[in-house]
Amino acid sequence: MTAELLDAAPDPIGCDDGQPSARPARPIRESNAVLSDMLVSAAAGDVEAFMHFYDASCGSVHRLEVCRLGDLAAAGEATVARYLTAWQRARECPTSGLSPVAWLLTLPTEQGRPQVVEKEKQVHDVNEGAARE
């Protein structure tokens, strides 16, 4: 089923040429109830419902990953990883107490973790250097 999901998935950052883009994310227009229904259907194996959830929320997820990782290519990979985790854990969302997008953004993902550690180290080094001056 994961292979089917990957084959059906549109480009995580919406670029026709496959190149990363920093275009702004479009706002999520679906209500939490509609998004939640999509995830309930996805938990039952409905790939089309999950793809609609993806289409509705991928801009917010990609924006988070760009901010978290600071690299468009890594953000694209992390976005895909986050949605794969969401597909595998979709049945957990209704009982999480979170809105569907909040639940999605809190899912753990190791994708991009080395970049996050390096970025945090660089920030720490800069802050430490400024404190010495």
N, CA, C and O atoms as CSV, one atom per row, in Angstrom:
chain,resi,resn,atom,element,x,y,z
A,1,MET,N,N,0.826,-1.196,0.000
A,1,MET,CA,C,0.000,0.000,0.000
A,1,MET,C,C,0.865,1.253,0.000
A,1,MET,O,O,0.488,2.252,-0.613
A,2,THR,N,N,2.021,1.228,0.673
A,2,THR,CA,C,2.887,2.397,0.706
A,2,THR,C,C,3.392,2.729,-0.694
A,2,THR,O,O,3.489,3.904,-1.047
A,3,ALA,N,N,3.714,1.725,-1.491
A,3,ALA,CA,C,4.175,1.970,-2.857
A,3,ALA,C,C,3.078,2.634,-3.673
A,3,ALA,O,O,3.350,3.541,-4.459
A,4,GLU,N,N,1.824,2.184,-3.491
A,4,GLU,CA,C,0.698,2.795,-4.192
A,4,GLU,C,C,0.545,4.251,-3.779
A,4,GLU,O,O,0.272,5.117,-4.611
A,5,LEU,N,N,0.720,4.512,-2.502
A,5,LEU,CA,C,0.616,5.877,-1.985
A,5,LEU,C,C,1.702,6.764,-2.594
A,5,LEU,O,O,1.425,7.889,-3.010
A,6,LEU,N,N,2.931,6.260,-2.646
A,6,LEU,CA,C,4.027,7.039,-3.222
A,6,LEU,C,C,3.812,7.302,-4.703
A,6,LEU,O,O,4.098,8.395,-5.193
A,7,ASP,N,N,3.304,6.293,-5.420
A,7,ASP,CA,C,3.060,6.474,-6.848
A,7,ASP,C,C,1.984,7.511,-7.099
A,7,ASP,O,O,2.050,8.250,-8.081
A,8,ALA,N,N,0.986,7.573,-6.218
A,8,ALA,CA,C,-0.127,8.499,-6.400
A,8,ALA,C,C,0.185,9.903,-5.883
A,8,ALA,O,O,-0.523,10.855,-6.212
A,9,ALA,N,N,1.235,10.036,-5.079
A,9,ALA,CA,C,1.528,11.316,-4.423
A,9,ALA,C,C,2.001,12.358,-5.426
A,9,ALA,O,O,2.878,12.090,-6.248
A,10,PRO,N,N,1.417,13.543,-5.352
A,10,PRO,CA,C,1.958,14.631,-6.166
A,10,PRO,C,C,3.279,15.100,-5.577
A,10,PRO,O,O,3.638,14.740,-4.455
A,11,ASP,N,N,3.984,15.893,-6.335
A,11,ASP,CA,C,5.239,16.463,-5.860
A,11,ASP,C,C,5.007,17.168,-4.522
A,11,ASP,O,O,4.075,17.965,-4.417
A,12,PRO,N,N,5.819,16.904,-3.501
A,12,PRO,CA,C,5.561,17.479,-2.184
A,12,PRO,C,C,5.633,18.988,-2.129
A,12,PRO,O,O,5.137,19.592,-1.177
A,13,ILE,N,N,6.227,19.602,-3.108
A,13,ILE,CA,C,6.309,21.052,-3.064
A,13,ILE,C,C,5.672,21.688,-4.287
A,13,ILE,O,O,5.851,22.879,-4.544
A,14,GLY,N,N,4.929,20.890,-5.037
A,14,GLY,CA,C,4.104,21.428,-6.103
A,14,GLY,C,C,4.841,22.022,-7.282
A,14,GLY,O,O,4.341,22.964,-7.898
A,15,CYS,N,N,6.006,21.511,-7.619
A,15,CYS,CA,C,6.769,22.051,-8.738
A,15,CYS,C,C,6.681,21.099,-9.916
A,15,CYS,O,O,6.929,19.901,-9.774
A,16,ASP,N,N,6.330,21.626,-11.073
A,16,ASP,CA,C,6.194,20.787,-12.253
A,16,ASP,C,C,7.533,20.209,-12.700
A,16,ASP,O,O,7.579,19.099,-13.230
A,17,ASP,N,N,8.614,20.943,-12.495
A,17,ASP,CA,C,9.923,20.484,-12.964
A,17,ASP,C,C,10.665,19.659,-11.913
A,17,ASP,O,O,11.801,19.248,-12.150
A,18,GLY,N,N,10.050,19.412,-10.764
A,18,GLY,CA,C,10.673,18.613,-9.721
A,18,GLY,C,C,11.707,19.350,-8.901
A,18,GLY,O,O,12.303,18.766,-7.996
A,19,GLN,N,N,11.935,20.616,-9.193
A,19,GLN,CA,C,12.920,21.393,-8.443
A,19,GLN,C,C,12.257,22.052,-7.238
A,19,GLN,O,O,11.103,22.473,-7.320
A,20,PRO,N,N,12.972,22.144,-6.125
A,20,PRO,CA,C,12.393,22.770,-4.938
A,20,PRO,C,C,12.012,24.228,-5.197
A,20,PRO,O,O,12.611,24.913,-6.027
A,21,SER,N,N,11.026,24.663,-4.479
A,21,SER,CA,C,10.550,26.033,-4.628
A,21,SER,C,C,10.259,26.605,-3.253
A,21,SER,O,O,9.884,25.878,-2.332
A,22,ALA,N,N,10.431,27.888,-3.124
A,22,ALA,CA,C,10.130,28.553,-1.858
A,22,ALA,C,C,8.791,29.267,-1.953
A,22,ALA,O,O,8.534,30.200,-1.192
A,23,ARG,N,N,7.934,28.844,-2.877
A,23,ARG,CA,C,6.643,29.512,-3.036
A,23,ARG,C,C,5.858,29.438,-1.741
A,23,ARG,O,O,5.983,28.463,-1.001
A,24,PRO,N,N,5.061,30.438,-1.457
A,24,PRO,CA,C,4.290,30.420,-0.225
A,24,PRO,C,C,3.228,29.336,-0.262
A,24,PRO,O,O,2.685,29.017,-1.320
A,25,ALA,N,N,2.942,28.780,0.887
A,25,ALA,CA,C,1.918,27.757,0.986
A,25,ALA,C,C,0.544,28.402,0.887
A,25,ALA,O,O,0.313,29.495,1.402
A,26,ARG,N,N,-0.349,27.712,0.224
A,26,ARG,CA,C,-1.713,28.233,0.178
A,26,ARG,C,C,-2.400,27.895,1.496
A,26,ARG,O,O,-2.060,26.895,2.129
A,27,PRO,N,N,-3.342,28.698,1.909
A,27,PRO,CA,C,-4.011,28.446,3.194
A,27,PRO,C,C,-4.866,27.184,3.127
A,27,PRO,O,O,-5.364,26.809,2.066
A,28,ILE,N,N,-5.022,26.553,4.255
A,28,ILE,CA,C,-5.875,25.365,4.353
A,28,ILE,C,C,-7.320,25.850,4.391
A,28,ILE,O,O,-7.706,26.622,5.269
A,29,ARG,N,N,-8.101,25.392,3.440
A,29,ARG,CA,C,-9.478,25.870,3.333
A,29,ARG,C,C,-10.493,24.883,3.909
A,29,ARG,O,O,-11.621,25.273,4.209
A,30,GLU,N,N,-10.123,23.643,4.066
A,30,GLU,CA,C,-11.033,22.645,4.584
A,30,GLU,C,C,-11.157,22.779,6.098
A,30,GLU,O,O,-10.197,23.141,6.779
A,31,SER,N,N,-12.330,22.488,6.608
A,31,SER,CA,C,-12.543,22.541,8.059
A,31,SER,C,C,-11.849,21.360,8.723
A,31,SER,O,O,-11.510,20.373,8.071
A,32,ASN,N,N,-11.646,21.479,10.022
A,32,ASN,CA,C,-11.057,20.371,10.774
A,32,ASN,C,C,-11.906,19.116,10.652
A,32,ASN,O,O,-11.371,18.009,10.596
A,33,ALA,N,N,-13.238,19.277,10.609
A,33,ALA,CA,C,-14.127,18.118,10.490
A,33,ALA,C,C,-13.901,17.396,9.161
A,33,ALA,O,O,-13.859,16.166,9.122
A,34,VAL,N,N,-13.756,18.157,8.077
A,34,VAL,CA,C,-13.519,17.554,6.765
A,34,VAL,C,C,-12.153,16.868,6.736
A,34,VAL,O,O,-12.033,15.743,6.250
A,35,LEU,N,N,-11.138,17.536,7.249
A,35,LEU,CA,C,-9.798,16.939,7.294
A,35,LEU,C,C,-9.798,15.680,8.148
A,35,LEU,O,O,-9.159,14.687,7.801
A,36,SER,N,N,-10.507,15.723,9.252
A,36,SER,CA,C,-10.594,14.566,10.135
A,36,SER,C,C,-11.277,13.396,9.427
A,36,SER,O,O,-10.836,12.253,9.543
A,37,ASP,N,N,-12.355,13.687,8.694
A,37,ASP,CA,C,-13.037,12.641,7.921
A,37,ASP,C,C,-12.100,12.021,6.893
A,37,ASP,O,O,-12.130,10.811,6.669
A,38,MET,N,N,-11.273,12.846,6.273
A,38,MET,CA,C,-10.306,12.342,5.301
A,38,MET,C,C,-9.351,11.343,5.959
A,38,MET,O,O,-9.049,10.292,5.394
A,39,LEU,N,N,-8.882,11.687,7.156
A,39,LEU,CA,C,-7.947,10.787,7.850
A,39,LEU,C,C,-8.633,9.520,8.327
A,39,LEU,O,O,-8.021,8.452,8.313
A,40,VAL,N,N,-9.883,9.608,8.747
A,40,VAL,CA,C,-10.624,8.404,9.147
A,40,VAL,C,C,-10.746,7.473,7.943
A,40,VAL,O,O,-10.552,6.264,8.068
A,41,SER,N,N,-11.065,8.034,6.780
A,41,SER,CA,C,-11.151,7.222,5.564
A,41,SER,C,C,-9.781,6.650,5.192
A,41,SER,O,O,-9.673,5.498,4.773
A,42,ALA,N,N,-8.753,7.457,5.349
A,42,ALA,CA,C,-7.396,6.989,5.045
A,42,ALA,C,C,-7.004,5.837,5.959
A,42,ALA,O,O,-6.359,4.883,5.524
A,43,ALA,N,N,-7.392,5.925,7.217
A,43,ALA,CA,C,-7.072,4.851,8.170
A,43,ALA,C,C,-7.708,3.528,7.747
A,43,ALA,O,O,-7.210,2.454,8.085
A,44,ALA,N,N,-8.818,3.617,7.001
A,44,ALA,CA,C,-9.489,2.422,6.491
A,44,ALA,C,C,-8.919,1.998,5.139
A,44,ALA,O,O,-9.430,1.068,4.516
A,45,GLY,N,N,-7.859,2.675,4.681
A,45,GLY,CA,C,-7.194,2.298,3.446
A,45,GLY,C,C,-7.569,3.105,2.222
A,45,GLY,O,O,-7.195,2.731,1.110
A,46,ASP,N,N,-8.289,4.191,2.388
A,46,ASP,CA,C,-8.725,5.015,1.270
A,46,ASP,C,C,-7.592,5.956,0.833
A,46,ASP,O,O,-7.391,7.015,1.427
A,47,VAL,N,N,-6.866,5.559,-0.200
A,47,VAL,CA,C,-5.734,6.335,-0.694
A,47,VAL,C,C,-6.190,7.685,-1.239
A,47,VAL,O,O,-5.523,8.698,-1.028
A,48,GLU,N,N,-7.309,7.702,-1.930
A,48,GLU,CA,C,-7.806,8.962,-2.496
A,48,GLU,C,C,-8.114,9.984,-1.401
A,48,GLU,O,O,-7.808,11.167,-1.553
A,49,ALA,N,N,-8.716,9.534,-0.304
A,49,ALA,CA,C,-9.000,10.450,0.811
A,49,ALA,C,C,-7.699,10.990,1.391
A,49,ALA,O,O,-7.611,12.168,1.740
A,50,PHE,N,N,-6.693,10.133,1.494
A,50,PHE,CA,C,-5.412,10.581,2.031
A,50,PHE,C,C,-4.759,11.588,1.089
A,50,PHE,O,O,-4.142,12.552,1.541
A,51,MET,N,N,-4.892,11.370,-0.212
A,51,MET,CA,C,-4.310,12.305,-1.171
A,51,MET,C,C,-5.020,13.660,-1.093
A,51,MET,O,O,-4.385,14.698,-1.278
A,52,HIS,N,N,-6.327,13.660,-0.823
A,52,HIS,CA,C,-7.036,14.929,-0.630
A,52,HIS,C,C,-6.530,15.627,0.638
A,52,HIS,O,O,-6.376,16.848,0.661
A,53,PHE,N,N,-6.274,14.842,1.692
A,53,PHE,CA,C,-5.709,15.402,2.921
A,53,PHE,C,C,-4.338,16.001,2.627
A,53,PHE,O,O,-4.023,17.102,3.077
A,54,TYR,N,N,-3.532,15.271,1.874
A,54,TYR,CA,C,-2.208,15.755,1.473
A,54,TYR,C,C,-2.333,17.084,0.723
A,54,TYR,O,O,-1.662,18.062,1.052
A,55,ASP,N,N,-3.197,17.102,-0.282
A,55,ASP,CA,C,-3.366,18.323,-1.080
A,55,ASP,C,C,-3.780,19.506,-0.216
A,55,ASP,O,O,-3.340,20.633,-0.441
A,56,ALA,N,N,-4.623,19.244,0.767
A,56,ALA,CA,C,-5.133,20.320,1.621
A,56,ALA,C,C,-4.094,20.831,2.607
A,56,ALA,O,O,-4.165,21.987,3.024
A,57,SER,N,N,-3.127,19.996,2.990
A,57,SER,CA,C,-2.238,20.362,4.093
A,57,SER,C,C,-0.754,20.416,3.757
A,57,SER,O,O,0.041,20.849,4.591
A,58,CYS,N,N,-0.360,19.994,2.572
A,58,CYS,CA,C,1.077,19.867,2.288
A,58,CYS,C,C,1.828,21.190,2.341
A,58,CYS,O,O,3.016,21.204,2.665
A,59,GLY,N,N,1.170,22.295,2.033
A,59,GLY,CA,C,1.862,23.579,2.084
A,59,GLY,C,C,2.332,23.920,3.482
A,59,GLY,O,O,3.445,24.413,3.663
A,60,SER,N,N,1.498,23.665,4.463
A,60,SER,CA,C,1.874,23.948,5.858
A,60,SER,C,C,3.007,23.045,6.323
A,60,SER,O,O,3.922,23.488,7.018
A,61,VAL,N,N,2.938,21.777,5.934
A,61,VAL,CA,C,3.985,20.839,6.341
A,61,VAL,C,C,5.316,21.214,5.692
A,61,VAL,O,O,6.355,21.224,6.353
A,62,HIS,N,N,5.279,21.515,4.420
A,62,HIS,CA,C,6.525,21.868,3.736
A,62,HIS,C,C,7.132,23.139,4.330
A,62,HIS,O,O,8.347,23.230,4.509
A,63,ARG,N,N,6.288,24.107,4.629
A,63,ARG,CA,C,6.776,25.352,5.236
A,63,ARG,C,C,7.460,25.052,6.572
A,63,ARG,O,O,8.529,25.594,6.851
A,64,LEU,N,N,6.862,24.202,7.392
A,64,LEU,CA,C,7.484,23.803,8.659
A,64,LEU,C,C,8.849,23.172,8.415
A,64,LEU,O,O,9.824,23.505,9.088
A,65,GLU,N,N,8.912,22.265,7.456
A,65,GLU,CA,C,10.167,21.562,7.196
A,65,GLU,C,C,11.249,22.503,6.661
A,65,GLU,O,O,12.423,22.349,6.998
A,66,VAL,N,N,10.866,23.464,5.839
A,66,VAL,CA,C,11.852,24.444,5.352
A,66,VAL,C,C,12.402,25.233,6.534
A,66,VAL,O,O,13.611,25.444,6.628
A,67,CYS,N,N,11.531,25.667,7.430
A,67,CYS,CA,C,11.978,26.421,8.610
A,67,CYS,C,C,12.837,25.551,9.522
A,67,CYS,O,O,13.839,26.013,10.068
A,68,ARG,N,N,12.447,24.309,9.682
A,68,ARG,CA,C,13.155,23.393,10.580
A,68,ARG,C,C,14.526,23.022,10.037
A,68,ARG,O,O,15.496,22.945,10.791
A,69,LEU,N,N,14.608,22.791,8.728
A,69,LEU,CA,C,15.841,22.270,8.147
A,69,LEU,C,C,16.671,23.329,7.426
A,69,LEU,O,O,17.886,23.183,7.298
A,70,GLY,N,N,16.028,24.384,6.960
A,70,GLY,CA,C,16.761,25.429,6.264
A,70,GLY,C,C,17.282,25.026,4.896
A,70,GLY,O,O,18.167,25.688,4.353
A,71,ASP,N,N,16.751,23.957,4.332
A,71,ASP,CA,C,17.221,23.458,3.041
A,71,ASP,C,C,16.013,22.922,2.280
A,71,ASP,O,O,15.296,22.058,2.786
A,72,LEU,N,N,15.784,23.426,1.074
A,72,LEU,CA,C,14.592,23.030,0.328
A,72,LEU,C,C,14.573,21.566,-0.056
A,72,LEU,O,O,13.522,20.929,0.020
A,73,ALA,N,N,15.697,21.016,-0.465
A,73,ALA,CA,C,15.733,19.606,-0.853
A,73,ALA,C,C,15.453,18.708,0.352
A,73,ALA,O,O,14.658,17.772,0.266
A,74,ALA,N,N,16.103,18.995,1.458
A,74,ALA,CA,C,15.874,18.208,2.677
A,74,ALA,C,C,14.438,18.372,3.156
A,74,ALA,O,O,13.836,17.423,3.659
A,75,ALA,N,N,13.886,19.578,3.002
A,75,ALA,CA,C,12.501,19.822,3.405
A,75,ALA,C,C,11.536,18.989,2.573
A,75,ALA,O,O,10.554,18.467,3.101
A,76,GLY,N,N,11.804,18.863,1.287
A,76,GLY,CA,C,10.969,18.021,0.432
A,76,GLY,C,C,10.986,16.575,0.878
A,76,GLY,O,O,9.943,15.923,0.929
A,77,GLU,N,N,12.178,16.065,1.204
A,77,GLU,CA,C,12.306,14.686,1.679
A,77,GLU,C,C,11.604,14.511,3.026
A,77,GLU,O,O,10.934,13.504,3.250
A,78,ALA,N,N,11.753,15.469,3.902
A,78,ALA,CA,C,11.126,15.383,5.221
A,78,ALA,C,C,9.605,15.470,5.111
A,78,ALA,O,O,8.891,14.836,5.889
A,79,THR,N,N,9.110,16.242,4.160
A,79,THR,CA,C,7.669,16.333,3.940
A,79,THR,C,C,7.114,14.972,3.533
A,79,THR,O,O,6.100,14.526,4.069
A,80,VAL,N,N,7.775,14.320,2.593
A,80,VAL,CA,C,7.355,12.986,2.161
A,80,VAL,C,C,7.401,12.016,3.343
A,80,VAL,O,O,6.473,11.230,3.534
A,81,ALA,N,N,8.463,12.066,4.127
A,81,ALA,CA,C,8.591,11.171,5.280
A,81,ALA,C,C,7.468,11.404,6.286
A,81,ALA,O,O,6.930,10.451,6.850
A,82,ARG,N,N,7.115,12.659,6.510
A,82,ARG,CA,C,6.048,12.982,7.465
A,82,ARG,C,C,4.714,12.404,6.983
A,82,ARG,O,O,3.950,11.862,7.781
A,83,TYR,N,N,4.432,12.517,5.688
A,83,TYR,CA,C,3.172,11.976,5.168
A,83,TYR,C,C,3.159,10.455,5.162
A,83,TYR,O,O,2.103,9.852,5.357
A,84,LEU,N,N,4.288,9.829,4.947
A,84,LEU,CA,C,4.335,8.366,5.061
A,84,LEU,C,C,4.018,7.939,6.493
A,84,LEU,O,O,3.294,6.968,6.712
A,85,THR,N,N,4.560,8.664,7.457
A,85,THR,CA,C,4.245,8.385,8.859
A,85,THR,C,C,2.760,8.610,9.123
A,85,THR,O,O,2.125,7.821,9.822
A,86,ALA,N,N,2.207,9.683,8.567
A,86,ALA,CA,C,0.783,9.976,8.754
A,86,ALA,C,C,-0.082,8.868,8.156
A,86,ALA,O,O,-1.083,8.472,8.754
A,87,TRP,N,N,0.296,8.366,6.981
A,87,TRP,CA,C,-0.459,7.277,6.357
A,87,TRP,C,C,-0.457,6.051,7.266
A,87,TRP,O,O,-1.492,5.411,7.454
A,88,GLN,N,N,0.689,5.731,7.821
A,88,GLN,CA,C,0.816,4.555,8.674
A,88,GLN,C,C,0.094,4.714,10.008
A,88,GLN,O,O,-0.316,3.722,10.611
A,89,ARG,N,N,-0.066,5.961,10.477
A,89,ARG,CA,C,-0.627,6.199,11.806
A,89,ARG,C,C,-1.948,6.972,11.777
A,89,ARG,O,O,-2.367,7.511,12.802
A,90,ALA,N,N,-2.603,7.033,10.628
A,90,ALA,CA,C,-3.814,7.849,10.463
A,90,ALA,C,C,-4.899,7.528,11.487
A,90,ALA,O,O,-5.647,8.420,11.888
A,91,ARG,N,N,-4.997,6.285,11.911
A,91,ARG,CA,C,-6.069,5.944,12.867
A,91,ARG,C,C,-5.838,6.553,14.250
A,91,ARG,O,O,-6.747,6.543,15.080
A,92,GLU,N,N,-4.650,7.080,14.514
A,92,GLU,CA,C,-4.361,7.706,15.811
A,92,GLU,C,C,-4.888,9.134,15.921
A,92,GLU,O,O,-5.079,9.637,17.028
A,93,CYS,N,N,-5.125,9.786,14.793
A,93,CYS,CA,C,-5.501,11.200,14.815
A,93,CYS,C,C,-6.790,11.484,15.583
A,93,CYS,O,O,-6.800,12.386,16.421
A,94,PRO,N,N,-7.885,10.748,15.330
A,94,PRO,CA,C,-9.136,11.103,16.015
A,94,PRO,C,C,-9.059,11.051,17.542
A,94,PRO,O,O,-9.798,11.767,18.219
A,95,THR,N,N,-8.190,10.228,18.083
A,95,THR,CA,C,-8.086,10.114,19.535
A,95,THR,C,C,-6.970,10.971,20.131
A,95,THR,O,O,-6.731,10.936,21.338
A,96,SER,N,N,-6.292,11.736,19.286
A,96,SER,CA,C,-5.149,12.514,19.767
A,96,SER,C,C,-5.556,13.777,20.529
A,96,SER,O,O,-4.777,14.304,21.323
A,97,GLY,N,N,-6.770,14.258,20.288
A,97,GLY,CA,C,-7.196,15.514,20.906
A,97,GLY,C,C,-6.690,16.739,20.163
A,97,GLY,O,O,-6.903,17.864,20.616
A,98,LEU,N,N,-6.028,16.544,19.034
A,98,LEU,CA,C,-5.483,17.644,18.235
A,98,LEU,C,C,-6.258,17.787,16.937
A,98,LEU,O,O,-6.905,16.844,16.480
A,99,SER,N,N,-6.189,18.962,16.353
A,99,SER,CA,C,-6.753,19.119,15.016
A,99,SER,C,C,-5.912,18.258,14.068
A,99,SER,O,O,-4.765,17.942,14.385
A,100,PRO,N,N,-6.464,17.873,12.905
A,100,PRO,CA,C,-5.698,17.026,11.986
A,100,PRO,C,C,-4.341,17.604,11.584
A,100,PRO,O,O,-3.355,16.870,11.520
A,101,VAL,N,N,-4.280,18.905,11.315
A,101,VAL,CA,C,-3.004,19.501,10.907
A,101,VAL,C,C,-2.047,19.577,12.094
A,101,VAL,O,O,-0.852,19.327,11.934
A,102,ALA,N,N,-2.547,19.915,13.272
A,102,ALA,CA,C,-1.684,19.939,14.460
A,102,ALA,C,C,-1.124,18.538,14.715
A,102,ALA,O,O,0.059,18.384,15.020
A,103,TRP,N,N,-1.972,17.526,14.590
A,103,TRP,CA,C,-1.523,16.137,14.768
A,103,TRP,C,C,-0.419,15.818,13.767
A,103,TRP,O,O,0.614,15.254,14.128
A,104,LEU,N,N,-0.643,16.183,12.506
A,104,LEU,CA,C,0.333,15.924,11.455
A,104,LEU,C,C,1.670,16.588,11.753
A,104,LEU,O,O,2.728,15.985,11.569
A,105,LEU,N,N,1.616,17.830,12.212
A,105,LEU,CA,C,2.852,18.573,12.469
A,105,LEU,C,C,3.594,18.079,13.703
A,105,LEU,O,O,4.773,18.387,13.875
A,106,THR,N,N,2.923,17.319,14.563
A,106,THR,CA,C,3.595,16.788,15.745
A,106,THR,C,C,4.107,15.366,15.554
A,106,THR,O,O,4.752,14.821,16.449
A,107,LEU,N,N,3.835,14.763,14.414
A,107,LEU,CA,C,4.315,13.402,14.186
A,107,LEU,C,C,5.839,13.378,14.192
A,107,LEU,O,O,6.484,14.245,13.601
A,108,PRO,N,N,6.402,12.390,14.856
A,108,PRO,CA,C,7.864,12.303,14.866
A,108,PRO,C,C,8.383,11.856,13.508
A,108,PRO,O,O,7.782,11.011,12.845
A,109,THR,N,N,9.481,12.422,13.115
A,109,THR,CA,C,10.156,11.988,11.898
A,109,THR,C,C,11.648,12.193,12.094
A,109,THR,O,O,12.088,13.234,12.582
A,110,GLU,N,N,12.399,11.213,11.718
A,110,GLU,CA,C,13.859,11.315,11.816
A,110,GLU,C,C,14.448,11.941,10.561
A,110,GLU,O,O,15.633,12.271,10.515
A,111,GLN,N,N,13.608,12.101,9.543
A,111,GLN,CA,C,14.094,12.677,8.292
A,111,GLN,C,C,14.635,14.073,8.558
A,111,GLN,O,O,13.954,14.905,9.159
A,112,GLY,N,N,15.830,14.323,8.122
A,112,GLY,CA,C,16.410,15.649,8.277
A,112,GLY,C,C,17.027,15.891,9.644
A,112,GLY,O,O,17.525,16.988,9.897
A,113,ARG,N,N,17.011,14.922,10.518
A,113,ARG,CA,C,17.523,15.127,11.874
A,113,ARG,C,C,18.990,15.581,11.895
A,113,ARG,O,O,19.324,16.466,12.683
A,114,PRO,N,N,19.872,15.019,11.074
A,114,PRO,CA,C,21.260,15.510,11.098
A,114,PRO,C,C,21.356,17.000,10.751
A,114,PRO,O,O,22.173,17.718,11.327
A,115,GLN,N,N,20.520,17.468,9.808
A,115,GLN,CA,C,20.551,18.882,9.450
A,115,GLN,C,C,20.085,19.749,10.611
A,115,GLN,O,O,20.625,20.831,10.837
A,116,VAL,N,N,19.082,19.276,11.350
A,116,VAL,CA,C,18.575,20.038,12.491
A,116,VAL,C,C,19.654,20.151,13.557
A,116,VAL,O,O,19.861,21.228,14.117
A,117,VAL,N,N,20.343,19.054,13.844
A,117,VAL,CA,C,21.405,19.072,14.849
A,117,VAL,C,C,22.513,20.028,14.423
A,117,VAL,O,O,23.008,20.800,15.244
A,118,GLU,N,N,22.908,19.989,13.157
A,118,GLU,CA,C,23.963,20.875,12.658
A,118,GLU,C,C,23.517,22.337,12.734
A,118,GLU,O,O,24.292,23.206,13.136
A,119,LYS,N,N,22.269,22.605,12.348
A,119,LYS,CA,C,21.755,23.971,12.397
A,119,LYS,C,C,21.734,24.485,13.839
A,119,LYS,O,O,22.123,25.624,14.093
A,120,GLU,N,N,21.282,23.652,14.785
A,120,GLU,CA,C,21.254,24.051,16.194
A,120,GLU,C,C,22.669,24.316,16.711
A,120,GLU,O,O,22.880,25.242,17.494
A,121,LYS,N,N,23.643,23.500,16.272
A,121,LYS,CA,C,25.036,23.693,16.689
A,121,LYS,C,C,25.562,25.027,16.167
A,121,LYS,O,O,26.247,25.752,16.889
A,122,GLN,N,N,25.239,25.354,14.901
A,122,GLN,CA,C,25.688,26.618,14.323
A,122,GLN,C,C,25.097,27.805,15.076
A,122,GLN,O,O,25.798,28.780,15.348
A,123,VAL,N,N,23.818,27.728,15.411
A,123,VAL,CA,C,23.169,28.806,16.169
A,123,VAL,C,C,23.814,28.944,17.535
A,123,VAL,O,O,24.070,30.056,17.996
A,124,HIS,N,N,24.078,27.820,18.184
A,124,HIS,CA,C,24.717,27.831,19.507
A,124,HIS,C,C,26.107,28.460,19.411
A,124,HIS,O,O,26.475,29.282,20.250
A,125,ASP,N,N,26.883,28.075,18.389
A,125,ASP,CA,C,28.221,28.619,18.213
A,125,ASP,C,C,28.183,30.134,17.982
A,125,ASP,O,O,29.002,30.870,18.532
A,126,VAL,N,N,27.235,30.589,17.174
A,126,VAL,CA,C,27.105,32.024,16.907
A,126,VAL,C,C,26.729,32.758,18.198
A,126,VAL,O,O,27.301,33.801,18.515
A,127,ASN,N,N,25.775,32.211,18.930
A,127,ASN,CA,C,25.345,32.844,20.183
A,127,ASN,C,C,26.475,32.871,21.195
A,127,ASN,O,O,26.651,33.863,21.904
A,128,GLU,N,N,27.236,31.800,21.270
A,128,GLU,CA,C,28.356,31.731,22.213
A,128,GLU,C,C,29.427,32.752,21.832
A,128,GLU,O,O,29.987,33.416,22.704
A,129,GLY,N,N,29.718,32.883,20.524
A,129,GLY,CA,C,30.697,33.853,20.058
A,129,GLY,C,C,30.257,35.277,20.344
A,129,GLY,O,O,31.081,36.117,20.704
A,130,ALA,N,N,28.969,35.561,20.190
A,130,ALA,CA,C,28.450,36.899,20.471
A,130,ALA,C,C,28.523,37.214,21.961
A,130,ALA,O,O,28.752,38.358,22.354
A,131,ALA,N,N,28.327,36.201,22.776
A,131,ALA,CA,C,28.370,36.427,24.238
A,131,ALA,C,C,29.784,36.757,24.697
A,131,ALA,O,O,29.957,37.480,25.678
A,132,ARG,N,N,30.808,36.236,23.998
A,132,ARG,CA,C,32.196,36.498,24.378
A,132,ARG,C,C,32.635,37.899,23.998
A,132,ARG,O,O,33.529,38.470,24.623
A,133,GLU,N,N,31.996,38.459,22.957
A,133,GLU,CA,C,32.419,39.783,22.455
A,133,GLU,C,C,31.967,40.871,23.336
A,133,GLU,O,O,32.236,42.040,23.061
